[in-house]
Amino acid sequence: MRIAINTRFLLHGQLEGIGNFIFEHFSRITRDHPEHEFIFIFDRPYDRRYIFSPNVTAVVTGPPARHPLLWKLWFDVKIPAVLKKYKADVFVSCDGFCSLTTKVPQCLVVHDLSFLHFSSLIPKTQLLYYKYYTPRFLKTATSIVTVSEFSSNDIIKQYHINPGKIHIVHNAARSVFRELNSDEKMKVKEKYSLGREYFLYTGSIHPRKNLITLLKAFSIFKRRQKSNWKLILAGRLAWKNNDFLKSLKTYKYREDVILTGYVEDEELARLTGAAYALVYPSIWEGFGMPVLEAMKSNVPVITSKNSAMQEVANDAALYFDPGSHQELSEQMMLIYKDEQLRSKLMAAGLERSHEFMWEKSAEKLWDAIAICTQ
């Protein structure tokens, strides 16, 4: 069988959500199924480290697809030509888009439908593309994969998709995330927080991540506890972040807030492992990878009681209403004061993280791909 995969998000140093999903699953699937051929389709020059095994053939077909007109060209003109040339039996696309012009069966991965719920945060041309084409993509796909029960239910509700067509393939924590020893933690703190304890947020700086609420909650924490703790925000500046940056300029505790920018996985794992707690206030997520990665690092989690985070963490986290900075501050103060609770959350989180494994997820994704050829 020849399996073609859209690998345009396998970008060295810029993997993030979709790229990590592709990397973790297909590094295993290509290895575990040497009897099959895999065609990795890139939209720009690729890094050889992403050619995981001898049964992978890399194809570059431009132009780089980074806005709606080029999405349309790439998926409906360029991709069908590659599929025809290599006689692909199935096409897998992990970024929510697929081809509307090929007859090759397709396995489509849709991580979430956040564009429907937070449309004001999406550039207008992209939003129009998502709204117009997503129902068509879902109808065209032979099988649909998503990363949580939450996202599955949302897809069914919004587009009336047959539940039998949807396969849930969870993410897992990346292997670099682990528990740090005391010396390792101290080195990280000395590098980033002047040796002091810190709350950590990881992810892009974007309105949907609800970071102004986090700043307000941290203000209350600092004022009431009179502590020298820091708040580290580890992630790249995405779009529509002017309100956040404006708030940060006049923020009373600006000197206690550290923005790292984008950090490589190994450094992000160290930042996570040395944190006193992860605070993940996102308004909406299809999964919420940082929650799971913190739990695997034996770091307690405070996160929003909405979307997929509760499904991921279950009873191993503290939750708050994402619209209430007061409630978030109370949870931050609680975990600061109650060491017994913190230890309990750490143990529960570590145990919970073991329930999510890339090997199991890769098997489930393979099943969803195989269905396309039956």
N, C-alpha and C positions, 0 to 999 in steps of 0.2 A: 504494500500500500504506500502511496505517495501522499504525504501530509504537508501542505503548504501553510506557513504561519506568518502572519503580519508581525514583524519584529521591529517596527519603526521606533519603538520606545526602548529598545536595547541600546541605550546611549551611555557610554562610559562616563562615570562621575555624575550622571543625571538620571539614574534609574527611577527613583521615587516609586509611587504606587504601582502603576501599570507595568513599568519596566521590571520591578522586583517580582511581580506576579509571573511575568513571562520567564524571567531568569530562573526562579526557583522551580517552576513546574517543568519547563522544557529542558533544563539541565538534567533532570531526572528522567523524563519521558524518553528523550533521545537515547539515554544510556540504557534504560530498561527495555527498550524495544529495538535492538540492533537489526532485527529482521525487516524493519520498515525504513523508508527514505523520508527525510525531512527537508523541506525547502524553506529556508529563512529568507523572508522578503524584507529588505531594508529600503528606506527612501533616501539614504545618503551613505557615504563610506562608513564601514563598520569596523569594530574592534575584533581582532582575531580571537580574543579570549571568549567571545560569545559563540564560537563554533565549537560546540561542546563535545562532539564525537565524530568519527569518520563517516557516519551515515547522514551528516548534515551538509547540504549544499547552500551556499549563500548567493543571493541574487540582489543586485542593487538596481532599482528602477526609480528614477526621480520624476519630477522634482520633489524636494522635501515637502511633505504634506503638512503644513502648519496653519492653514486657514481654510474656510469653507470651500472656496473655488478649487483649491488644490486638493482638498479631501475628495471632492466629487471626481476630479480628474484621476486621482490616484486609485480610488476604489472601483470606479466604473469603467476606466479605460486601461490603466496600467496593470492593475491586478489581474483582470481577466486574460490579458495577453500572456502574463507569466504562467497563470494556471493552465492555459492551453498549451504553451510551449513545453512545459514540464509534465503534462498529462497528470495533473494532480487529481486525487480521488476525493479530497476534502480540503476546505480552506478554514483555518482557525483565526479569528480576529479577537484580540483581547482588550480592545479599547472602545467597545460599544458601537463601532461602525462595521459595516460589511458591504459587499458588492451587490448592487441591484441589477447587474447586467450579465452575471455569469450563471451558468446552469450547474456548476459544481456545488455539491452540498456544503453547507457552511455551519460551523459551530461558533456562535457569537457569545462573547463574555461581556455582560453589562454589570458594572460594579455597583452603580446606584443611579437614581433618577433625581439627583439633587437639583438639576437645572429646572425641573418642574416646580420645586418647592422654594427655591431661592433665585428666581429668574432675574431679579434686579442686580444680582452679583455677577451675571454672565454678560460678556460683550454682546451687543445686539445681534450682529451677524451670526455669531456662533449659536446664540439662543434660537434664532429662527431656523438654523440648520438642524439643531437637536430636535426641536419640536416637530418640524416637518418630517424628518427622515427616521427618527427613532421608531415610531410605530411600523414603518415600512421595513426597517431592518429586522425587527422582532417577528414580523410576519414572514419575511423571506427566509430567516434562519431555520435550518432543520432542527437544531437543538440550541438551547439557550442556557448559559451558565451564569450564575451570580454567586456572591460571596457570603451571603447570610440569609437566614429566614426572613429577616426584616426586609431586605431588598427584594427577595422573591415575592413576598406578600404585596409589596408596593408595585412591582411590575404587573402582577395579576390584577390588582385593584385599578391601576391607571389605564391598562391596555387590554384587559379582559383576555389575557393569554391563558391557554390551557395549562393548568399546573403540571400536567404530565410531560410537558415540553421543557420544563425548567429543572436544572440540576444545580444543587448547592455544593460549591467547592470552596471550603474555608481557606483563608490565609493561615499562615503560621508565623512564628517569630523567626527571624533570620539567625543563622548559626553564630554570628559574631556577638549576639546579645547573651550575656552570662552574668552571674553574680561575681562581684569584685571583692577582693580581700581588703583589709583595713589600709594597708600601705598603698594599694592601687587607688582607693578612694581618696586618700589624702593628697596624692599627686595630682589628681584631677581637680580637687578643690583648690589647691595651691595655684594651679594654672588658670582657673576660670573665676573663682569666687573669693580670692584672698584667704583661702583656707576655711571659709565659713560654709555652713550648711546652706542648701538651696532647694527651692522648688523648681521643677523643670517642666517646660512645655516643649514638645518636639513636633515639627510639622511646618507647613508654609505659613507665612504671615498674610492672612487673607480674612475678609470680613466673616466668612462662614465659620472660621475657627474661634470667633467670639473672644478675642484677646483683650478688647476694651473692658469686658466684664471681668477678666482675670486681673487687669491692672487695678480696677476698683476694689476687688476682693483683697488683693495684696496690700493695698493702702490701709484697709481696715485691720488686716493682720499685723502690719508694721506698727500702726498706731496703738493698738491694744496690747500687743506683746512686747513692744519696745525692744525688738530683737535686731541683731545685725545680719539677719539672713538675707540671701539674695534670691532673685527670680531670674532664671536663665531661659531665654527663648531661642531654641536651636532650630533654624530653618531659613529657607530663602524668602526674600520679599517677593510675593506673588503680585497679583493685580488688585486694584482698588483698595490700597492700604493707606491712602492719604489721611483718613480720619484717625487711624491708629498712630501713625507717625506724628501727626499734629498733637494728639493727646500726650504722647510720650515726651515731646519737647518741653511741655509745662508740667510734667508729672512731678509731684513732690519728692518721690523716692527714685527719681531718675538714675541716681548713682548706684542704686541697688538692683537695677534691671540690666542684664547683659544680653545683647543680641549677638549671636555668633555668626549669623549668616549660614549658608549651606555648609554642612560638614560631612566628610566621608563616613561610610558606615562604621568603620572601626572606631573612629573618634566619637561618633554618635552613641555607640554602644558603651564607651567609657563614661560619657556624660550621663547616660541613663543609669548605669550601674552605681554611680557615685551620688545620685540624687537622694534627698531625704524622702521625696515623694514626687510622682508624676502628676501634674494637673493638666487634664485634657478637657477643655471646656467647649469643644466643638458643638455647634448647633445641630449638625447633621452629618452622619457618616454611613457608608454602606458596610463598613467593617470596623475601622479604628485600630490600625496596626500598632501605633505607639502604646496603646493600652496593653496589648498582648506582649509586646517587647519589654515593657517595664516589668510585667509580672514574671516573665522568664528571667529577668535580671534580679529578681527578689527585691523589687522596689514597690512599695504600696502605691495605689492608684486612687485618685479622685477624678471623677468624670461625670459627664452629663447623663441625666436619666432620660434619655431619648434615643431614637434611632437604634443603631446596632450595638452600641457600647455595652448595654446591659446584657445583651445576648452573648457577647464575648466574655465579659468579666463575671457574670452571674453574681454570686454572693461574695466575690473576692475584691470588691472595691467599695469606696464611699461614693454616693451619688448626690447630685444637686440639680435644681431647676436651672437650666442654662440661661433663663431670663432674670435670675436673681443673684446679683453679686453678694448680697448679704448671706444667702444660703451657702454660696461657695466659700466665703470667708469663714463661716462657722465650721465647715468641714476642714478647712486648712488649720484652724485653731484646734480643732478636736484631735487631728492626727499629730499636731505639735505637742499637745499636752498628755495624750494617752498613749504611752509607750506600749502597754499591753495590747491595745487595739491595733497599733501599728504592726506589732509582731504577728498578731493573728492574721491581719490582711496580707502580710508578706508570705506567710506559710500557705494561705489559701490561694493566693495568686500564683505562686510557684507550682502548686499542684494543678491548678486550672490550666496553666500554660502547657502542661504535658498532654492535654487532650487535643491540642492542635499540632499536627505534624505534616510537614510538606510531603512526606512519602505517601500518606493516606490521601492527601488532597490531589497529588499527581495521579494516583490510581483512579480517583473519581473523575478527574478531568479527562483522562484517557477513555473512560467508559462513555462520557458524553461525546467525545470525538468519534469513537467507534460506532455509535448509534447512527451517525450520519451516513455510514456506508452500508447499512443493513437494508 
